[in-house]
Protein backbone atom coordinates (compact mmCIF):
# COMPACT_ATOMS: atom_id res chain seq x y z
CA UNK A 1 0.00 0.00 0.00
CA UNK A 2 1.30 3.45 -0.91
CA UNK A 3 1.91 5.48 2.25
CA UNK A 4 -0.13 8.63 2.67
CA UNK A 5 1.81 11.85 2.08
CA UNK A 6 2.58 14.18 4.92
CA UNK A 7 -0.26 16.71 5.00
CA UNK A 8 0.56 20.07 3.48
CA UNK A 9 0.59 23.17 5.65
CA UNK A 10 -2.45 25.43 5.55
CA UNK A 11 -2.44 29.19 6.05
CA UNK A 12 -5.86 30.83 6.34
CA UNK A 13 -5.70 34.62 5.95
CA UNK A 14 -8.81 36.33 7.31
CA UNK A 15 -9.57 40.00 6.86
CA UNK A 16 -11.72 42.65 5.25
CA UNK A 17 -11.69 43.36 1.50
CA UNK A 18 -8.63 45.42 0.50
CA UNK A 19 -6.83 44.54 3.73
CA UNK A 20 -3.94 42.97 1.80
CA UNK A 21 -4.71 39.26 2.06
CA UNK A 22 -4.18 38.54 -1.63
CA UNK A 23 -0.87 40.40 -1.65
CA UNK A 24 0.39 38.30 1.25
CA UNK A 25 -0.84 35.12 -0.47
CA UNK A 26 1.11 36.00 -3.61
CA UNK A 27 4.31 36.47 -1.61
CA UNK A 28 3.76 33.14 0.15
CA UNK A 29 3.20 31.32 -3.11
CA UNK A 30 6.21 32.92 -4.79
CA UNK A 31 8.76 32.65 -2.00
CA UNK A 32 7.94 29.88 0.48
CA UNK A 33 9.52 26.45 0.09
CA UNK A 34 7.39 23.72 -1.44
CA UNK A 35 4.28 23.85 -3.59
CA UNK A 36 1.76 26.43 -2.39
CA UNK A 37 -1.71 26.56 -3.90
CA UNK A 38 -3.85 29.67 -3.48
CA UNK A 39 -7.52 29.12 -2.72
CA UNK A 40 -10.02 31.61 -1.41
CA UNK A 41 -12.91 33.97 -1.89
CA UNK A 42 -11.77 35.70 -5.08
CA UNK A 43 -11.16 32.46 -6.95
CA UNK A 44 -14.42 30.99 -5.70
CA UNK A 45 -16.35 34.09 -6.73
CA UNK A 46 -14.85 33.81 -10.22
CA UNK A 47 -16.30 30.30 -10.45
CA UNK A 48 -19.74 31.37 -9.21
CA UNK A 49 -22.58 32.16 -11.65
CA UNK A 50 -23.23 35.86 -12.22
CA UNK A 51 -26.80 35.54 -10.92
CA UNK A 52 -25.47 34.38 -7.55
CA UNK A 53 -22.88 37.09 -7.01
CA UNK A 54 -21.36 38.25 -4.74
CA UNK A 55 -21.23 34.61 -3.68
CA UNK A 56 -18.77 34.02 -0.86
CA UNK A 57 -18.11 37.76 -0.83
CA UNK A 58 -21.55 38.51 0.62
CA UNK A 59 -20.94 41.39 2.97
CA UNK A 60 -22.18 41.75 6.56
CA UNK A 61 -25.68 43.00 7.10
CA UNK A 62 -28.08 40.27 6.04
CA UNK A 63 -29.07 42.05 2.83
CA UNK A 64 -29.28 38.87 0.71
CA UNK A 65 -30.98 36.19 2.82
CA UNK A 66 -31.75 34.32 -0.40
CA UNK A 67 -28.01 33.65 -0.83
CA UNK A 68 -27.17 32.78 2.75
CA UNK A 69 -27.92 29.03 2.60
CA UNK A 70 -25.64 28.80 -0.43
CA UNK A 71 -22.91 30.80 1.30
CA UNK A 72 -22.75 28.13 4.01
CA UNK A 73 -22.54 25.38 1.36
CA UNK A 74 -19.91 27.27 -0.63
CA UNK A 75 -17.72 27.71 2.42
CA UNK A 76 -18.08 24.01 3.23
CA UNK A 77 -17.02 23.17 -0.33
CA UNK A 78 -14.09 25.59 -0.23
CA UNK A 79 -12.77 24.16 3.03
CA UNK A 80 -13.35 20.64 1.78
CA UNK A 81 -11.10 21.49 -1.15
CA UNK A 82 -8.49 23.00 1.16
CA UNK A 83 -8.53 19.80 3.23
CA UNK A 84 -8.23 17.63 0.12
CA UNK A 85 -5.21 19.59 -1.11
CA UNK A 86 -3.48 19.29 2.26
CA UNK A 87 -4.14 15.56 2.55
CA UNK A 88 -2.48 15.07 -0.83
CA UNK A 89 0.64 16.83 0.43
CA UNK A 90 0.00 20.25 -1.12
CA UNK A 91 0.44 23.42 0.91
CA UNK A 92 -2.45 25.89 0.77
CA UNK A 93 -2.71 29.61 1.43
CA UNK A 94 -6.35 30.70 1.53
CA UNK A 95 -7.65 34.27 1.71
CA UNK A 96 -11.11 34.65 3.18
CA UNK A 97 -13.37 37.20 4.85
CA UNK A 98 -15.25 35.37 7.58
CA UNK A 99 -18.10 37.08 9.40
CA UNK A 100 -21.34 35.95 10.98
CA UNK A 101 -23.46 39.05 10.38
CA UNK A 102 -26.06 37.18 8.36
CA UNK A 103 -29.80 37.01 9.02
CA UNK A 104 -29.54 34.92 11.19
CA UNK A 105 -25.95 33.99 12.15
CA UNK A 106 -24.84 30.82 10.37
CA UNK A 107 -21.87 29.63 12.45
CA UNK A 108 -19.78 29.15 9.32
CA UNK A 109 -16.31 29.66 10.83
CA UNK A 110 -16.60 26.90 13.48
CA UNK A 111 -17.95 24.55 10.81
CA UNK A 112 -15.01 25.37 8.55
CA UNK A 113 -12.58 24.79 11.41
CA UNK A 114 -14.05 21.34 11.97
CA UNK A 115 -13.53 20.50 8.29
CA UNK A 116 -9.77 20.98 8.75
CA UNK A 117 -9.56 18.84 11.89
CA UNK A 118 -6.28 16.98 12.17
CA UNK A 119 -4.52 19.15 9.58
CA UNK A 120 -1.74 21.70 10.27
CA UNK A 121 -3.56 25.06 10.09
CA UNK A 122 -2.25 28.53 10.86
CA UNK A 123 -5.10 31.01 11.23
CA UNK A 124 -3.86 34.54 10.55
CA UNK A 125 -5.81 37.71 11.21
CA UNK A 126 -4.96 40.30 8.55
CA UNK A 127 -5.75 43.66 10.07
CA UNK A 128 -5.62 47.02 8.35
CA UNK A 129 -6.71 50.46 9.47
CA UNK A 130 -9.90 51.77 7.92
CA UNK A 131 -7.97 54.79 6.67
CA UNK A 132 -5.56 52.58 4.72
CA UNK A 133 -8.42 50.49 3.33
CA UNK A 134 -10.24 53.60 2.10
CA UNK A 135 -7.07 54.95 0.51
CA UNK A 136 -6.63 51.67 -1.38
CA UNK A 137 -10.28 51.63 -2.47
CA UNK A 138 -10.27 55.22 -3.63
CA UNK A 139 -7.09 55.02 -5.68
CA UNK A 140 -7.21 51.42 -6.89
CA UNK A 141 -8.83 49.55 -9.74
CA UNK A 142 -11.49 48.37 -7.30
CA UNK A 143 -12.75 51.92 -6.96
CA UNK A 144 -12.79 52.55 -10.69
CA UNK A 145 -14.66 49.45 -11.76
CA UNK A 146 -17.37 49.80 -9.12
CA UNK A 147 -16.75 46.46 -7.45
CA UNK A 148 -16.12 48.00 -4.06
CA UNK A 149 -17.73 50.97 -2.34
CA UNK A 150 -15.53 54.07 -2.41
CA UNK A 151 -15.60 57.20 -0.33
CA UNK A 152 -16.99 60.64 -1.09
CA UNK A 153 -17.08 64.00 0.68
CA UNK A 154 -20.49 63.23 2.11
CA UNK A 155 -19.67 59.64 3.02
CA UNK A 156 -15.90 59.22 3.40
CA UNK A 157 -16.27 55.74 4.89
CA UNK A 158 -19.28 53.95 3.34
CA UNK A 159 -21.40 51.80 5.62
CA UNK A 160 -20.31 48.49 3.97
CA UNK A 161 -16.67 49.29 4.76
CA UNK A 162 -17.49 50.02 8.39
CA UNK A 163 -19.54 46.83 8.59
CA UNK A 164 -16.64 44.71 7.34
CA UNK A 165 -14.25 46.30 9.83
CA UNK A 166 -16.62 45.59 12.71
CA UNK A 167 -17.61 42.03 11.73
CA UNK A 168 -14.66 40.31 10.09
CA UNK A 169 -12.50 39.91 13.20
CA UNK A 170 -15.16 38.48 15.49
CA UNK A 171 -14.41 36.55 17.65
CA UNK A 172 -10.82 37.58 16.87
CA UNK A 173 -9.22 34.22 17.73
CA UNK A 174 -6.01 33.76 15.74
CA UNK A 175 -2.69 31.96 15.91
CA UNK A 176 -1.04 35.09 14.54
CA UNK A 177 -2.01 38.63 13.55
CA UNK A 178 -0.42 41.01 11.07
CA UNK A 179 -1.26 44.60 10.13
CA UNK A 180 -0.77 45.66 6.51
CA UNK A 181 -1.31 49.33 7.33
CA UNK A 182 1.98 49.21 9.25
CA UNK A 183 4.17 46.80 7.27
CA UNK A 184 4.41 45.46 3.72
CA UNK A 185 2.97 42.20 2.42
CA UNK A 186 6.52 40.84 2.23
CA UNK A 187 7.14 41.69 5.88
CA UNK A 188 3.83 40.08 6.87
CA UNK A 189 4.82 36.95 4.95
CA UNK A 190 8.16 36.91 6.77
CA UNK A 191 6.36 36.91 10.12
CA UNK A 192 4.16 34.05 8.91
CA UNK A 193 7.21 32.12 7.70
CA UNK A 194 8.83 32.48 11.13
CA UNK A 195 5.66 31.24 12.82
CA UNK A 196 5.54 28.20 10.54
CA UNK A 197 9.11 27.39 11.53
CA UNK A 198 8.11 27.04 15.17
CA UNK A 199 7.21 23.57 16.48
CA UNK A 200 3.58 22.62 15.92
CA UNK A 201 1.51 23.21 19.04
CA UNK A 202 -1.20 20.97 20.43
CA UNK A 203 -3.57 23.92 20.74
CA UNK A 204 -4.46 26.04 17.72
CA UNK A 205 -7.06 28.69 17.00
CA UNK A 206 -9.01 26.39 14.70
CA UNK A 207 -9.14 23.65 17.33
CA UNK A 208 -10.69 26.06 19.82
CA UNK A 209 -13.08 27.46 17.21
CA UNK A 210 -14.13 23.96 16.20
CA UNK A 211 -14.83 23.13 19.83
CA UNK A 212 -16.92 26.28 20.28
CA UNK A 213 -14.57 27.65 22.95
CA UNK A 214 -12.83 30.64 21.31
CA UNK A 215 -12.88 32.71 24.51
CA UNK A 216 -10.49 30.23 26.17
CA UNK A 217 -7.80 30.31 23.46
CA UNK A 218 -4.43 31.95 24.09
CA UNK A 219 -1.89 31.78 21.20
N, C-alpha and C positions, 0 to 999 in steps of 0.2 A: 504494500500500500504506500502511495506517495505521501510523505509527511506534509502536514499543513504548513504553509509559510508563516513566518512570524508576522503578526498583524502590523499593518502600517500605522504610523502615528497620525493622529487627527488633531488639527487645530481648528477650533470654531471661533471665528471673529464675530462678535455681536456689537452692533452699534447703529446709530441713526443713519439715514441716507446722507451722503456727502461727508461722512465722518472720516473717511480714509481707509475703509476696510479693503476695498479692491486694490488700492495701491500697495498696502501691506501684503496682500495675497500674491501680487505680481512679484514682489521682491522675494518672498518665500519660495515661490516656484522657480525663480531664476537663479537663486543663490544657495539654497539649502541642499545638502547632500541627499542623494536618492531621487526617486521619482515622486514628484508632488503633483497631484491632480487638483484643479480648482473646481469646486462645486459651490453652488449658492443661489441666492435669490435672483440675481441678474440673469444667470444662465437658465434658471427654471422659468423665469418670466418670458424669456425669448422662446421657450418651447410651449408656452401656453397660448391657446387660441385668443385672438383679438377680442372676441366677445366676452371673455372671462378676465380681462385685464382689470385691475393691476395684479391679479393673481396673488402670489406670495407677498407681493409688495403692498398689500392692503394696509392702509395706514390706520393708526389708532382713532377710535371715535365711534365705531359701530355703524358707519354710514352705508355699508353694503352687506346687510345680514343675509342676502341671497347667496353671497359668495362664501360666507364663513364656514359652512360645512365642508366645502371644497378646500379651503385653506388648511383645515386640520388634516385632510387626506393628503394634500400636496406636501405638507411638512413631513408627514409620516413616510411618504414615498422618497422624499429627498434624503431623510436620515437613513432610510433603508438602503439607499444607494451608497451613502457615505460608509455605512457599516459593511456593505458588500465589498467596496473597494479596499477597505482596511483588512478585511479577512483574507483577501487575495494578495496581501503584502504591499499594497499601494498606499503611500502617504496621501493624506487629503488636507487641504486648507479650504475651509468653507466660510463664506461671508454671508451673514444673515442679519435680520433686524427683528428679533423676537420682542413681542409685546403681548399683553393679554387684555387690551382695551377693546374687546369685541362686545357684542351685545347678545348673549352674555359672555363672560370669560370662558375660554375654551381649554385652559390648562395644557397648551401645546408644548411649552418648554419642558415640563416634567416628563411628558410622554416621549418627546424626542430624546431626552437623557436616558430613558429606559431602553430605547432602541439601540443605544451604543454601549449597553452594559457589557462589561468584560473587555472593552477595547481601550487603548491608551489615548485618552482625550485631554486636551488642554483647552479650557474655556477661557477666552480672552475678551475682556470688556474694552472696546475701542471707544474711548471718550473723546469729545471735541467740544470746545466752547461754542455756544450758539452764535457768537460773533464771527468765528472762523467759518462755521457752516454757512452763514448767510453771505459772507464774502465769496466763498466758493460758488454758491448758487448764483449769485448776481453776476459774476464775471465769467462763469463757465458755460460750456455747451449745454448743460442741463437747463440753465436759465433761458437760453436762446431758443431751444426747441420746444419749450413749454412742458417738458416732462415733470419738472419740479416747480413748486411754488417759489416765486422770487419776491424780494421786498420792494416796497415803494415808500414814498414819503408819508403817506397816510397809514401804511401798515408795514413798517420796516421788518417785522418778524411775523410772517403769516401764521395763523392758528395751527395749520398742519405741522409746521416746523416746531412750534412750541409743544405740540402734542407728542411728537416723536421724542423730543428731549426729555419729557416727563415720564414717558411710558417704557422706553426701550431698555432702560437699566433697572427695571424692577424684576426680581427682588435685589439685583445687584450682587449676586453671588458669583464670583469668578476665581479662577486659579491665578490670574494675572490681569492687570489693567495697564493700558497705555493711553497716552493723550496726544493725538496728532496735531492739536493746536499748539503744542509746546515743542515737539520734536518731529523729525522727518519720518516718512514711512520706512526708510532704511534703518534708522535708529530704533524704531519700534520693532522691526524684524530682528534686529540684533538682540534686543531684550528677550524676545520670544525664543530665539536660538539658545540663549544662555539658560533659559528656564527648561527647555527641552533636554539640555545636557545634564540637568540635575537628576539624581536617582528618582525613579517613579515612586510616588507616595501611595499609601494604602487608602488615602482619603482625598477625593477630588470633588470639585464643585458639582460635576454631573452626577456623582454618586449621591450627594446630599440632595440635589434637586430631584433625582429619580425617587428618592425615599420620602420626598415631601417634607424635608427638614432643613430648608435653606438657612433658617435663622441660626442654626447651630454650627454652621460651617465657618472655619477659620483657615485661610490658606497658609 
